[in-house]
Amino acid sequence: MNRRELLDLYYLEARAKLIDVAAFLDRLDRAEGEPDFRLAAFKQALGEVQNEKVPRAERVLACLSDPTVDPIPVATTKAACGAWPGK
């Protein structure tokens, strides 16, 4: 597909997702509470989206993933949290 065809097919969906992200960040700005590693990782990933260097998706995923290779002995939670706390 060429650029025009890709925009015709996916632009409105991507636009809606971008508005959702902006609304999410607005809600966080209005909320009280302590800083959180997930928001820091999210903002770092947003910076990668703005970078024109490809592959953006790979770099965004790296911002949100655990970079360690050794397995942990025991899980500390019952579910994934979507970002690496850096511990």
DOGU-287677 format. One record per atom (N, C-alpha, C, CB): residue in three letters; x, y, z. Coordinates in steps of 0.2 Angstrom, whole numbers, plus 5000, padded with zeros to 4 digits. Glycine has a CB too. Layout:
# residues N
ALAXYZ...
# end
This chain:
# residues 87
MET500449945000MET500050005000MET500450065000MET499550005006ASN500250114997ASN500550184997ASN500350225003ASN500450224991ARG500650275004ARG500550315010ARG499750345011ARG500950385011ARG499550365005ARG498850385004ARG498350325006ARG498650414997GLU498450265004GLU498050215005GLU498050195013GLU498250155001LEU498650195015LEU498750185023LEU498350235027LEU499450185025LEU498450295025LEU498050345029LEU497250335028LEU498250415026ASP497050325022ASP496350315021ASP496050255025ASP496250295013LEU496450205026LEU496250145029LEU496350155037LEU496650085027TYR496850185039TYR496950185047TYR496950245050TYR497650155048TYR496950305047TYR496950365050TYR496450375055TYR496950425045LEU495850365054LEU495250385059LEU495350335065LEU494650365056GLU495550275064GLU495650235070GLU496250265074GLU495850165068ALA496850275071ALA497450305075ALA497250375078ALA498050315070ARG496850415075ARG496650475078ARG496250465084ARG496150515072ALA495750415084ALA495350405090ALA495850385096ALA494850355088LYS496350335094LYS496750315099LYS497150375102LYS497250265097LEU497350415098LEU497750475100LEU497350515105LEU498050515094ILE496750525103ILE496250565108ILE496250535114ILE495650585104ASP496150465114ASP496050425120ASP496650435125ASP495950355119VAL497250435122VAL497950445125VAL497950515128VAL498550435121ALA497750565125ALA497750635127ALA497250645133ALA497550685121ALA496650615132ALA496150615138ALA496450575144ALA495550585136PHE496750525143PHE497050485149PHE497550525152PHE497450415146LEU498050565149LEU498550605152LEU498250665155LEU499050625146ASP497650695152ASP497350745156ASP497050725162ASP496750775151ARG496750665162ARG496450635169ARG497050635174ARG496150575168LEU497650605172LEU498150595176LEU498450665179LEU498750555173ASP498450715175ASP498650775177ASP498150805182ASP498650825171ARG497550795182ARG497050815187ARG497050775193ARG496350825184ALA497350715193ALA497250675199ALA497850685204ALA497350595197GLU497750675210GLU498250675215GLU498550615216GLU497950705222GLY499150615219GLY499550555221GLY500250555219GLY499250495217GLU500550505221GLU501350495220GLU501550475213GLU501650445225PRO502150495211PRO502350475204PRO502350395204PRO503050505203ASP502250375198ASP502250305197ASP502650285191ASP501550285195PHE503050225191PHE503450205186PHE503150195180PHE503850145188ARG502450175180ARG502150165174ARG502050225170ARG501450125175LEU501850275173LEU501850345169LEU502450365166LEU501550395174ALA503050355170ALA503650375168ALA503850335161ALA504250365173ALA503650265161ALA503850225156ALA503350245150ALA503750155157PHE502750265151PHE502250285146PHE502550345143PHE501550295149LYS502750395146LYS502950455144LYS503650445140LYS503150505149GLN504050405142GLN504650385138GLN504450355131GLN505150335142ALA503950305132ALA503750275125ALA503450325121ALA503250225127LEU503050375123LEU502750435119LEU503350465115LEU502350475123GLY503850475119GLY504450515116GLY504650475110GLY505050525120GLU504650405110GLU504950365105GLU504450365099GLU504950295107VAL503750375100VAL503250385095VAL503450445091VAL502550385098GLN503650495094GLN503750565090GLN504450555087GLN503850615095ASN504850515088ASN505550505085ASN505450475078ASN506050465089GLU505650505073GLU505550485066GLU505950425064GLU505750545061LYS506450405069LYS506850345067LYS506450285068LYS507450345072VAL506450235063VAL506050175064VAL506550115066VAL505750155057PRO506250065069PRO505550045070PRO505350075077PRO505549975070ARG504850115077ARG504550155083ARG504250095087ARG504050205081ALA503850055084ALA503450005089ALA503949965093ALA503049955084GLU504549945090GLU505049905094GLU505349945100GLU505549885089ARG505450005098ARG505750055104ARG505250065109ARG505950115101VAL504550075107VAL504050085112VAL503950025116VAL503350105108LEU503949965113LEU503949905117LEU504549895122LEU503849845113ALA505149915120ALA505649915124ALA505649955130ALA506349935120CYS505250015129CYS505150065135CYS504750035140CYS504850125132LEU504249985138LEU503749965143LEU503949885145LEU503149965139SER504449865143SER504649795144SER505249785149SER504849755138ASP505249725153ASP505749705157ASP506349685153ASP505549655162PRO506949725154PRO507549705150PRO507949655153PRO507949775149THR507749625158THR508149575161THR508049505158THR508049565169VAL508549465158VAL508549395155VAL508449345160VAL509149385151ASP508649355166ASP508649305171ASP507949295174ASP509149315177PRO507649235175PRO507049235178PRO507049245185PRO506749155177ILE506449275188ILE506449295195ILE506249225199ILE505949345196PRO506449215205PRO506249155208PRO505549145210PRO506649155215VAL505149205212VAL504449205214VAL504149265211VAL504449195221ALA503549255208ALA503149315206ALA502949355212ALA502549285202THR502949415211THR502749465217THR502049485216THR503249515217THR501749475210THR501049495209THR500649445205THR500949565205LYS500049445205LYS499649395201LYS499549415194LYS498949385204ALA499749475192ALA499549505185ALA500149545183ALA498949535185ALA500249555176ALA500649605173ALA500449675174ALA500749585166CYS500949715175CYS500749785176CYS500849835170CYS501149815182GLY501149805165GLY501249845159GLY501849885158GLY500649885158ALA502249885163ALA502849925163ALA503349895168ALA502749995164TRP504049905167TRP504549875171TRP504649925177TRP505149855167PRO504549905183PRO504749955188PRO505449965189PRO504449925195GLY505949935186GLY506649945187GLY506949915193GLY506750015186LYS506649865196LYS506949845202LYS507349775200LYS506449825207
# end
